Amino acid sequence: MKMGKKGQMNIGAIIGSVIGLVFLVVVGFVSVALLLDADLLTADSAFDNATDNLVANLTAGVDLVSGKIVTIFTIAVAVLILGLIVFLAARARQVQSVQGGQSL
């Protein structure tokens, strides 16, 4: 795709970036879940109470964020659908002006 026009976007790069970001978020959640299950932060001392609090806070934070992922994806899908509609409308006008057809 030739990028010679002003305001032209490389859609492939944008889609690749979004997919990469989603992949990194999923990998992050899986990593946190695996580390919590490995019991790496346990000890038989006064430090044990602090690590239990740390694990509880981390778990609560992950639960809070993961509960909002559905909302974030819903908003992202709505934005993508609206963008697709705008893109198709602009493309229809462009094709119409090239062909010299009548308005819709």
HUVEN-V863540 format. One record per pair of residues at least 12 apart in sequence whose C-alpha atoms are under 7 Angstrom apart, sorted by the first residue. I is the first residue (numbers start at 1). J is the second residue. Records with the same first field share a line. If there is no record, write none. Layout:
# HUVEN-V863540
I=J ; J
This chain:
# HUVEN-V863540
none
